[in-house]
Amino acid sequence: MDVQVWTFIIVGLTFSIYIGVAIWARAGSTSDFYVAGGGVHPVVNGMATAADWMSAASFISMAGLISFMGYQGSQYLMGWTGGYVLLALLLAPYLRKFGKFTVPDFIGERYYSQTARLVAVFCALFVSFTYVVGQMKGVGLAFSRFLEVPFEWGIVIGVVIVLFYAVLGGMKGITYTQVAQYCVLIFAFMVPAIFISLLMVGNPIPQLGLGGTLSDGTPLLVKLNELSTDLGFQEYTTAHKGRVDLFFVTAALMLGTAGLPHVIVRFFTVPKVSGARVSAGWALIFIALLYTTAPAIAAFARTNMINTVRNAEYTNLPSWFKSWETTGLLSYEDKNGDGRIQYYNDTNEEFVETVAGPNGWAGNELTIDRDIMVLANPEIANLPAWVIALVVAGGLAAALSTAAGLLLVISSSISHDLLKNWLRPNISEKNELRAARISITIAVVVAGYFGINPPGFVAQVVAFAFGLAAASFFPAIVMGIFSKRMNMQGAVAGMATGLIFTAAYIFYFKYGGGTPEQYLFGISPEGIGTLGMILNFIVSITVSRFTPAPPQAVQEMVESIRIPRGAASASHH
């Protein structure tokens, strides 16, 4: 059977499981809709958290980024993993003890003000939205190639499916669907990795295969460095943007993660605080499986791709090349008319003078969208058709599970934080659920539109969302938990400063004509959220020193979040 038949079978099968699960776990109450009734087992919740966590950016885009950026790409790996640990240990258990569904809820109560709540709702919507757009592009990517429909139609199909089970099931439906999606995505990521690792270096463990040697006795990474420098690219194993930027981008991803609303909500779906800690530990194990494999996949894919296309005759190329060309995400333009593909770094002036010019090359002839590397990887390595279909199902599972979690945050921000807690406090539970479902519907449609006209490639769009979360939420949450003195004025001023500074910097350098030479301290827009966060801390602390302390009740509440239950009663005797 060919790839398309296998894809229909495997994707069809996995989707019927998701939809079946969504119908089985329908939400009956608002508590079911927002936090699955709070009764999910920690291991199950760990799997759902991992699926929620590993979005299309982790599954599709991260290995693609590493395969093009080499060592520099590790900032995504370290930032996202470190951020998860920070969230699980520092913030989640306290927020869980505080007992609020959403971040705006926590911020509204802790800073005793509707203004703070509104700023937080705005931030939550903005961050979640930027993030959903990235997922939608991932969905469109997978559907367009394997249903062989245009990219736009791929996104439309994705919108319809997400809508179906997010609106129907709420958090309860999404939680159990995400468990199924985790199983599909991890299986889909590991199977081709193990296959390719065996084929290339004879080691079935891809994490070790990365340091393995090829059949001719050369270590894989040495070979990859040679291939890269032969084409005028930088060595695969060196950082090319400088250490400062590497640090700032890693920190922005890490701290932004810790403020990500859709992951924090997951810690409310378990019955007890101890359960939140246990499920965080399980999730880390489930996440590590994929994250430690990504660098290996990136190196294998890059090596195989260069070996396939370098100086190859266009007419003799394998079939995967032609099928990706039809999606428009891979393109070849014969600039010097010799019928061969010249793939090299034509911005490297020295290389152009010494190698490309004398060989009669007229510029790089191959353009590759980085986001296709993981999906194309099994095809490039000549794996069986069912493995290729499995990877598609995995990519869709990753994008859809995160999109569903995010849409829930968007809908709860609107129906719970804006309507219930601000505009219409007396709304009935039935109407609150209806409002949540209507807002999900609108959000999906808008996200679909931006997915078709995206502002960048998947992981880059996501990196901006993280920078904005780091600059706005992170300080307000941390100081809300650990500082009794932090008051409403400080928090609101800090959040506004961080958000405006970061958004303006990103906008100026991405769309306003700023050049990399003008970067502050050499920090790229992806990493500026870290600086925004530092500004937020400085402004919050300064403003709170010159304004009245929070009410006594709020200070006592902060005290009680930090002290384990039962400790106070023991000390009174």
C-alpha positions in Angstrom: 0.0 0.0 0.0 1.2 3.5 -0.7 1.7 6.3 1.8 -1.6 8.0 1.2 -3.6 4.8 1.8 -1.7 4.2 5.0 -2.2 7.8 6.1 -5.9 7.6 5.6 -6.0 4.3 7.7 -3.8 5.5 10.6 -5.0 9.1 10.8 -8.6 7.9 10.4 -8.1 5.3 13.2 -6.5 7.7 15.7 -9.1 10.4 15.0 -12.0 8.0 15.6 -10.3 7.1 18.9 -10.1 10.8 19.9 -13.7 11.6 18.9 -14.9 8.4 20.7 -13.1 9.5 23.9 -14.5 13.0 23.6 -18.0 11.7 23.4 -17.4 9.2 26.3 -16.0 12.0 28.5 -18.5 14.7 27.8 -18.6 17.6 30.3 -21.7 17.9 32.4 -20.9 20.8 34.6 -18.6 23.9 34.5 -16.2 22.1 36.9 -16.0 19.3 34.4 -15.6 21.8 31.6 -12.8 23.8 33.2 -10.9 21.3 35.4 -12.3 17.8 34.5 -14.1 17.7 37.9 -10.7 17.6 39.6 -10.6 13.8 39.6 -7.8 12.7 37.2 -5.2 10.1 38.2 -1.6 11.6 38.5 -0.1 9.3 35.9 -2.9 10.0 33.5 -2.6 13.7 34.2 1.1 13.4 33.6 0.5 12.0 30.1 -2.1 14.7 29.3 0.2 17.4 30.6 3.0 16.1 28.4 0.7 16.1 25.3 -0.5 19.6 26.2 3.1 20.6 26.6 4.6 19.1 23.5 2.9 21.1 20.8 3.5 21.2 17.1 6.5 23.3 17.9 8.1 20.4 19.9 7.1 17.7 17.5 7.4 19.3 14.1 9.4 22.4 14.5 12.1 21.8 17.2 14.1 19.1 15.5 13.7 21.1 12.2 15.2 24.1 13.9 18.1 22.2 15.4 18.8 20.5 12.1 19.3 24.0 10.5 20.8 25.9 13.5 22.9 23.1 14.9 24.2 23.8 18.4 22.4 27.2 18.5 19.0 25.3 18.3 19.7 23.8 21.7 18.3 27.0 23.2 14.8 25.7 22.4 15.5 22.4 24.0 17.0 23.8 27.2 14.4 26.6 27.5 11.3 24.4 27.1 12.6 21.6 29.4 13.9 24.0 32.1 10.7 26.0 32.0 8.7 22.9 32.7 10.8 22.0 35.7 10.5 25.6 37.0 6.7 25.6 36.6 6.3 22.2 38.3 8.5 22.9 41.3 8.1 26.6 41.9 4.7 27.7 40.9 2.2 24.9 40.3 1.8 23.5 43.8 1.2 27.0 45.3 -1.3 27.9 42.6 -3.0 24.6 43.2 -3.2 25.3 46.9 -4.6 28.7 46.2 -7.4 26.9 44.4 -8.0 29.2 41.4 -8.8 27.9 37.9 -7.0 30.4 35.9 -4.0 32.8 36.1 -6.2 35.9 35.7 -8.3 34.5 38.6 -5.2 34.2 40.8 -3.9 37.7 39.8 -7.4 39.3 40.3 -7.8 37.8 43.8 -4.1 38.2 44.9 -3.9 41.8 43.7 -7.5 42.6 44.9 -8.4 44.5 41.7 -10.4 44.2 38.5 -7.7 46.2 36.7 -5.1 43.6 37.5 -7.6 40.9 36.4 -8.2 42.7 33.1 -4.5 43.1 32.4 -4.0 39.4 33.1 -7.0 38.4 30.9 -5.5 40.5 28.1 -2.1 38.9 28.5 -3.6 35.4 28.7 -5.6 35.9 25.5 -2.7 37.5 23.7 -0.2 34.7 24.6 -2.6 31.8 24.0 -3.6 33.3 20.7 -0.1 33.7 19.4 0.5 30.1 20.5 -2.6 28.7 18.8 -1.7 30.3 15.5 1.6 28.3 15.6 -0.4 25.0 16.2 -2.7 25.8 13.3 0.2 26.1 10.9 1.4 22.7 12.1 -2.0 21.1 11.4 -2.2 22.7 8.0 1.4 21.5 7.2 0.6 17.8 8.0 -2.8 17.7 6.3 -1.7 19.5 3.2 1.1 17.1 2.4 -0.7 13.8 3.2 -4.2 14.5 2.1 -2.6 16.2 -0.9 -4.8 19.3 -0.5 -3.7 22.9 -0.6 -2.2 24.2 2.7 -5.3 26.5 3.3 -7.6 23.5 3.1 -5.4 21.6 5.5 -6.0 24.3 8.1 -9.8 24.4 7.4 -10.0 20.6 8.1 -8.0 21.0 11.3 -10.3 23.8 12.5 -13.4 21.7 12.1 -11.9 18.8 14.0 -10.5 20.8 17.0 -13.8 22.6 17.2 -15.7 19.3 17.5 -14.0 17.9 20.5 -13.0 21.1 22.3 -16.6 22.4 22.3 -18.1 19.0 23.2 -15.9 17.8 25.9 -14.3 20.8 27.7 -11.4 19.9 30.0 -12.7 16.4 30.8 -13.0 15.4 27.1 -9.7 17.1 26.3 -7.8 15.4 29.2 -8.6 11.9 28.1 -8.2 12.8 24.4 -4.7 14.1 25.3 -3.7 10.8 26.9 -4.6 9.0 23.6 -2.7 11.8 21.7 0.4 11.4 23.8 0.5 7.7 23.1 0.2 8.3 19.4 2.7 11.2 19.3 5.5 9.5 21.3 5.2 6.3 19.3 5.3 8.2 16.1 8.3 10.2 17.2 10.3 7.2 18.5 9.7 4.5 15.8 11.4 6.4 12.9 14.1 7.6 15.2 15.0 4.0 16.3 14.8 2.8 12.7 17.1 5.6 11.3 19.5 5.2 14.2 19.9 1.5 13.4 20.3 2.2 9.7 22.9 4.9 10.1 25.0 4.0 13.1 23.8 0.5 14.1 22.5 1.6 17.5 18.8 1.2 18.4 18.9 4.0 21.0 18.8 7.3 19.1 20.1 9.3 22.1 23.3 7.3 21.9 23.2 7.1 18.1 23.9 10.8 18.0 27.4 10.1 19.3 27.8 7.0 17.1 30.0 6.3 14.1 28.8 5.8 10.5 29.6 2.6 8.5 32.8 4.2 7.1 34.2 4.7 10.6 33.6 8.5 10.8 31.7 9.8 13.8 28.3 11.2 12.8 28.9 14.7 14.2 32.3 15.0 12.6 30.8 14.0 9.2 28.0 16.5 9.7 30.5 19.3 10.5 32.3 18.4 7.3 29.2 18.4 5.2 28.1 21.8 6.6 31.4 23.5 6.1 31.7 22.0 2.6 28.6 23.9 1.7 29.7 27.2 3.4 27.4 26.7 6.5 28.8 27.1 10.0 30.0 24.0 11.8 27.0 22.1 13.2 28.4 21.9 16.7 29.2 25.6 17.4 27.0 28.5 18.6 26.9 31.1 15.9 24.9 34.0 17.4 27.0 34.5 20.6 26.5 33.3 24.1 24.6 36.4 25.4 21.7 35.8 22.9 21.8 32.1 23.6 21.3 32.8 27.3 18.6 35.4 26.8 16.5 33.2 24.4 16.8 30.2 26.7 15.7 32.2 29.7 12.8 33.8 27.8 11.5 30.4 26.8 12.1 29.0 30.3 10.3 31.8 32.2 7.6 32.2 29.6 6.8 28.6 30.0 6.4 29.0 33.7 3.7 31.6 33.0 1.9 29.6 30.3 -1.8 29.5 31.3 -2.8 26.3 29.6 -0.2 24.2 31.5 -0.9 25.7 34.9 -4.6 24.7 34.5 -3.6 21.1 34.3 -2.5 21.1 37.9 -6.1 21.7 39.0 -7.4 18.5 37.4 -5.9 16.2 40.1 -7.7 15.7 43.5 -4.8 16.7 45.8 -1.8 19.0 46.0 0.5 16.0 46.4 -1.1 14.7 43.2 0.0 17.8 41.4 3.6 17.1 42.3 3.4 13.5 41.3 1.8 14.2 38.0 4.5 16.9 37.3 7.2 14.3 37.9 5.5 11.8 35.5 5.0 14.5 32.9 8.7 15.3 33.0 9.6 11.7 32.3 7.1 11.6 29.4 8.4 14.9 28.0 12.1 13.9 28.4 11.5 10.9 26.0 10.8 13.2 23.1 13.2 16.0 24.0 16.3 13.8 24.3 15.5 12.2 20.9 15.0 15.5 19.0 18.8 16.3 18.6 19.4 12.9 17.2 16.5 13.2 14.7 17.8 16.6 13.7 21.3 15.3 13.0 20.1 12.3 11.1 17.7 14.3 8.9 20.3 16.9 8.1 22.9 14.4 7.1 20.5 12.4 5.0 19.1 15.5 3.3 22.5 16.9 2.3 23.7 13.6 1.0 20.5 13.2 -1.1 20.4 16.6 -2.7 24.0 17.8 -2.9 24.9 18.1 -6.6 22.2 15.6 -7.5 20.6 15.7 -10.9 17.1 17.1 -10.6 15.6 14.4 -12.9 17.1 11.6 -10.7 15.7 12.8 -7.4 13.8 10.4 -5.1 10.0 10.6 -5.1 9.8 12.3 -1.7 11.4 15.4 -3.1 8.7 15.8 -5.8 5.8 15.2 -3.4 7.0 17.9 -1.0 7.5 20.2 -3.9 3.8 20.1 -4.6 3.0 21.6 -1.1 5.2 24.6 -1.9 7.2 24.1 1.3 10.2 22.9 -0.7 11.3 24.6 -3.9 14.1 24.2 -6.5 15.1 26.9 -9.0 17.8 26.0 -11.6 19.7 29.3 -11.6 22.7 28.2 -13.8 20.8 25.8 -16.1 22.9 22.7 -15.5 20.0 20.5 -14.2 21.8 19.8 -10.9 20.9 21.1 -7.4 23.4 23.5 -5.9 22.6 23.8 -2.2 24.9 26.0 -0.2 25.1 29.1 1.9 25.2 32.0 -0.6 25.5 34.6 2.2 28.9 33.4 3.1 31.0 35.8 0.9 34.3 34.0 1.3 32.7 30.7 0.3 31.0 32.3 -2.7 34.4 33.7 -3.9 36.5 30.6 -3.4 34.1 27.7 -4.2 30.8 28.8 -5.7 32.2 31.3 -8.2 34.9 29.1 -9.8 32.3 26.2 -10.0 29.9 28.4 -12.0 27.2 28.3 -9.3 24.8 31.2 -9.5 23.2 31.2 -6.1 21.6 28.7 -3.8 18.9 26.8 -5.7 17.1 25.0 -3.0 14.6 26.5 -0.5 13.4 24.4 2.4 10.8 25.3 5.0 12.4 24.1 8.3 9.1 22.8 9.6 9.0 19.9 7.1 12.2 18.2 8.4 10.5 15.8 10.9 7.7 14.9 8.6 10.0 14.4 5.6 12.6 12.6 7.7 11.3 9.0 7.4 10.7 9.5 3.6 14.3 10.7 3.1 15.6 7.7 5.0 13.4 5.3 2.8 11.4 3.9 5.7 8.3 1.8 5.1 5.0 3.7 4.2 3.3 2.9 7.5 6.1 4.6 9.5 5.6 7.8 7.3 1.9 7.7 8.0 2.5 7.2 11.7 4.6 10.4 11.9 1.8 12.4 10.2 -0.7 11.1 12.8 1.9 12.0 15.6 2.3 15.6 14.2 -1.4 16.1 14.1 -1.8 14.6 17.7 0.8 17.1 19.0 -0.7 20.1 17.3 -4.3 19.3 18.1 -3.7 18.4 21.8 -2.0 21.8 22.5 -4.5 23.7 20.4 -7.4 22.2 22.4 -5.7 23.1 25.7 -5.1 26.7 24.6 -8.6 27.1 23.3 -9.9 26.1 26.7 -7.8 28.9 28.3 -9.1 31.4 25.8 -12.7 30.4 26.4 -12.3 30.3 30.2 -10.6 33.8 30.1 -13.7 35.1 28.3 -16.5 33.2 30.0 -15.1 32.8 33.5 -12.8 35.8 34.0 -14.6 38.5 32.0 -18.3 37.4 32.1 -18.7 35.6 35.4 -16.2 37.7 37.5 -16.7 41.1 36.0 -19.5 41.8 33.5 -22.3 39.5 34.7 -21.6 38.0 38.1 -25.1 36.5 38.3 -24.8 34.4 35.1 -26.2 30.9 35.5 -23.9 27.8 35.1 -25.8 26.8 31.9 -25.2 30.2 30.3 -21.6 30.3 31.4 -21.0 27.0 29.6 -22.8 28.3 26.5 -20.6 31.5 26.5 -17.5 29.3 26.9 -18.5 27.2 23.8 -19.3 30.2 21.7 -16.0 31.9 22.5 -14.1 28.7 21.6 -15.8 28.7 18.3 -14.9 32.3 17.5 -11.3 31.7 18.7 -10.8 28.6 16.4 -12.0 30.5 13.4 -9.8 33.5 14.0 -6.8 31.2 14.8 -7.4 29.4 11.5 -7.3 32.6 9.6 -3.9 33.6 11.1 -2.7 30.0 10.5 -3.3 30.5 6.8 -1.4 33.9 6.9 1.1 33.2 9.7 3.6 35.9 11.0 6.6 33.5 10.9 7.4 29.8 11.1 5.9 27.7 13.9 8.7 27.7 16.5 9.4 31.4 16.0 5.8 32.5 16.5 5.8 30.3 19.6 9.0 31.9 20.9 7.3 35.3 20.7 4.4 34.0 22.8 6.8 32.7 25.4 8.7 36.0 25.5 5.5 37.9 26.1 4.4 35.5 28.9 7.8 35.9 30.6 7.6 39.7 30.5 4.1 39.9 31.7 2.9 37.0 33.9 6.0 35.5 35.5 7.0 38.3 37.9 3.3 38.9 38.9 2.9 35.2 39.8 6.2 34.8 41.5 5.9 37.9 43.7 2.2 37.1 44.3 3.3 33.8 45.9 6.6 34.9 47.6 6.2 38.5 48.6 3.6 39.8 51.0 4.5 43.4 50.3 3.7 43.3 46.5 0.6 45.3 45.9 -1.9 46.0 43.2 -0.2 49.2 41.9 3.2 47.5 41.6 1.8 44.4 39.8 -0.3 46.3 37.3 2.5 48.8 36.5 5.0 45.9 36.1 2.8 43.8 33.9 2.0 46.7 31.6 5.7 47.8 31.4 7.0 44.3 30.6 4.3 43.6 28.0 4.5 47.0 26.2 8.3 47.0 26.1 8.6 43.4 24.8 5.8 43.7 22.2 7.2 47.0 20.9 10.7 45.5 20.5 9.5 42.4 18.7 7.3 44.5 16.4 10.1 47.0 15.6 12.7 44.4 14.7 10.3 42.1 12.9 8.0 44.5 11.0 9.3 48.0 11.7 12.6 47.9 9.7 15.0 47.4 12.6 18.3 45.6 11.7 20.3 43.1 13.8 23.1 45.7 14.2 20.6 47.8 16.3 19.8 45.0 18.8 20.1 46.0 22.5 23.2 44.2 23.9 23.0 41.9 20.9 19.7 40.4 22.1 17.4 39.1 19.3 13.5 39.6 19.5 13.1 35.9 20.5 15.2 36.6 23.7 14.0 40.1 24.6 11.2 38.8 26.9 14.0 38.1 29.5 14.9 41.8 29.6 11.1 42.7 29.7 10.8 40.5 32.7 13.7 42.2 34.5 12.1 45.6 33.8 8.8 44.2 35.1 10.5 43.1 38.4 12.2 46.5 38.8 9.1 48.6 38.1 6.8 46.4 40.3 9.2 46.5 43.3 9.8 50.2 43.0 6.1 51.2 42.6 5.1 48.9 45.5 7.6 50.5 47.8 6.0 54.0 47.3 2.4 52.9 47.5 0.3 51.4 50.4 0.8 47.8 51.5 -1.8 45.2 50.5 -4.8 44.8 52.9 -4.2 42.5 55.9 -6.5 39.8 54.5 -4.4 39.5 51.4 -1.1 39.3 53.4 -2.6 36.5 55.5 -3.7 34.7 52.4 -0.1 34.8 50.9 1.2 33.5 54.2 -1.2 30.6 54.2 -0.4 29.6 50.6 3.3 29.1 51.6 2.8 27.1 54.8 2.0 23.4 54.5 -1.4 22.4 55.9 -1.2 21.4 59.6 1.9 23.3 60.4 0.2 26.2 62.0 -2.0 24.2 64.3 1.0 22.3 65.7 2.9 25.4 66.7 0.2 27.0 68.9 0.6 24.5 71.8 
